[in-house]
Amino acid sequence: MNRKYNTINFDRKIPASIRFENLNSNTRKTELVWHREPEIIYLLSGSAECIVNGEKTLISEGGFVLLNSEDIYLIRPSEGSSCSFMLMLFSVEYLKQFKSSVDGMLFDINNSDWAKKQISALLGKIAKSYESDSGNIPLLLISYINQIYYLILEYCVCYKRPQSSSGISKRDFAYAKTAISYINENYSREIPLDEIASIVNLSPSYFSKYFKRVTQISFSEYLANLRLEKAVGDMLQKNSSVSAAAMDNGFANVKSFITHCKKVYGCTPAQYKKKLLNK
């Protein structure tokens, strides 16, 4: 099965892909993603948790995390808060002009505190540059991005991923990625454990243990949380009824939707929607 990545488009003028996002904790973000390109997530405001390969890192304003190629992650605001952040995806093709072996490199931002501080300052300058309407801003952006690339290649290269606390090598995520892609594409219908296990050619019992060790969440809980995220989103964005949101997003019935919503949010879907709209 071909794994599905987010599509990344690079501006011809800028040797990185940069975008900005705002999130709040109205819905508990669940969906795990990854990219082929290394990337940096820089927090502009608020506080957030970034779960990378099953391990949680807390980020505060002005902080950032560096993700290696194909790290599985999600970022979401700390509970009860909101946050805004900038994502910078590396252009590997651009870097190959200077370092042909960049495809096989891994990066650890904690290798140098000095480089980490310099990179943080440069990320802040990149974010501020987008507030300007000057036609010459691309020149500044190119300069800042190249400095970040230099610092990472000079001070942050490592050649082996550290062993994760789950006991699984962080490079051994192929089965999990295939399974996550399949779940993310098919959550709106029933997905038995036997079916998802067969997709990755593992026994159901082994797959269950493997998935939880890699993602720090069980297959059934990940699927239920993803359905809840999508269903609540439909109620807020499409004004879907409780029953329509449940049926459109894979819940067996309305009761199971309500039960899981109470478990996660402490109230029914209708009550939760009302609570959010009255904020």
Residue pairs with C-beta under 8 A, 6 or more apart in sequence:
1 178
1 181
1 182
1 199
3 177
3 178
3 181
4 181
4 184
4 185
5 34
5 35
5 36
6 33
6 35
8 17
8 35
8 37
8 89
9 17
10 16
10 17
10 91
11 17
13 138
13 142
14 138
14 141
14 142
14 145
15 91
15 94
15 95
15 142
15 145
15 146
15 149
16 88
16 89
16 90
16 91
16 94
16 145
17 37
17 87
17 88
17 89
17 91
18 86
18 87
18 88
18 89
18 126
18 130
18 141
19 86
19 87
20 44
20 84
20 85
20 86
20 87
20 127
20 130
21 84
21 85
21 87
22 82
22 83
22 84
23 29
23 48
23 75
23 76
23 77
23 82
23 83
23 84
23 85
24 77
24 81
24 82
24 83
25 76
25 77
25 78
25 79
25 80
25 81
25 82
26 232
26 236
26 276
27 228
27 229
27 232
27 233
27 236
28 76
28 225
28 228
28 229
28 264
28 265
29 74
29 75
29 76
29 229
30 74
30 222
30 225
30 226
30 228
30 229
31 74
31 184
31 226
31 229
32 51
32 72
32 73
32 74
32 180
32 184
32 215
32 222
33 72
33 73
33 74
34 70
34 71
34 72
34 73
34 177
35 67
35 69
35 70
35 89
36 69
36 70
36 92
37 69
37 89
37 90
37 91
37 92
38 66
38 67
38 68
38 69
38 89
38 90
38 92
38 107
39 66
39 67
39 87
39 88
39 89
39 90
40 64
40 65
40 66
40 67
40 87
40 88
40 119
40 123
40 148
41 50
41 59
41 64
41 65
41 67
41 75
41 85
41 86
41 87
42 63
42 64
42 85
42 86
42 87
42 88
42 120
42 123
42 124
42 127
43 59
43 60
43 61
43 62
43 63
43 64
43 83
43 84
43 85
44 61
44 83
44 84
44 85
44 86
44 127
45 61
45 83
45 84
46 61
46 77
46 78
46 81
46 82
46 83
46 84
47 58
47 59
47 60
47 61
47 77
47 78
47 81
47 83
48 58
48 59
48 75
48 76
48 77
48 78
48 83
48 85
49 56
49 57
49 58
49 59
49 75
49 76
49 77
49 78
50 56
50 57
50 58
50 59
50 65
50 73
50 74
50 75
51 57
51 73
51 74
51 75
51 216
52 65
52 67
52 71
52 72
52 73
53 71
53 72
53 73
53 164
53 170
53 173
53 214
54 72
54 164
54 166
54 213
54 214
54 215
54 216
55 164
55 165
55 166
55 216
57 65
58 78
59 65
59 75
62 120
62 124
63 120
64 109
64 119
64 120
64 123
65 109
66 107
66 108
66 109
66 152
66 156
67 73
68 106
68 107
68 161
69 92
69 103
70 173
70 177
71 170
72 173
72 176
72 177
72 180
72 214
72 215
75 85
77 83
86 123
86 126
86 127
88 123
88 126
88 145
88 148
90 149
92 102
92 103
95 102
95 149
95 153
96 102
96 103
98 149
98 153
99 105
99 153
102 153
105 153
105 157
105 159
106 157
106 158
106 159
106 160
106 161
107 152
107 156
107 157
107 158
108 156
108 158
109 115
109 116
109 119
109 152
109 156
110 116
111 155
111 156
111 157
111 158
112 155
112 156
114 155
115 151
115 152
115 154
115 155
115 156
118 147
118 151
119 148
119 151
119 152
122 144
122 147
122 148
122 151
123 148
125 140
125 144
126 141
126 144
126 145
129 137
129 140
129 141
129 144
130 137
161 169
161 170
161 171
162 170
163 169
163 170
164 170
166 213
166 214
166 216
167 213
168 210
168 213
168 214
173 214
175 200
175 202
175 207
175 210
175 214
176 210
176 211
176 214
176 215
178 199
178 200
179 196
179 199
179 200
179 207
179 211
179 219
180 215
180 222
182 191
182 196
182 199
183 191
183 196
183 219
183 222
183 223
183 226
184 226
187 223
187 226
187 227
187 230
187 249
187 250
188 227
188 230
188 248
188 249
188 250
189 250
190 250
190 252
191 223
191 250
193 204
193 207
193 208
193 219
193 220
194 204
196 207
196 219
197 203
197 204
197 206
197 207
197 208
200 207
202 210
207 219
208 218
208 219
211 218
211 219
211 222
212 218
212 219
215 222
217 225
223 250
224 260
225 260
225 264
227 249
227 250
227 251
227 257
227 260
228 257
228 260
228 261
228 264
230 249
231 240
231 245
231 246
231 248
231 249
231 251
231 257
231 269
232 245
232 261
232 269
232 272
232 273
234 240
234 244
234 245
234 248
234 249
235 241
235 242
235 245
235 269
235 273
236 273
236 276
236 277
240 248
242 254
242 257
242 258
242 268
242 269
242 270
243 254
245 257
245 269
246 253
246 254
246 256
246 257
251 257
251 260
257 269
258 268
258 269
261 267
261 268
261 269
261 272
262 268
265 272
267 275
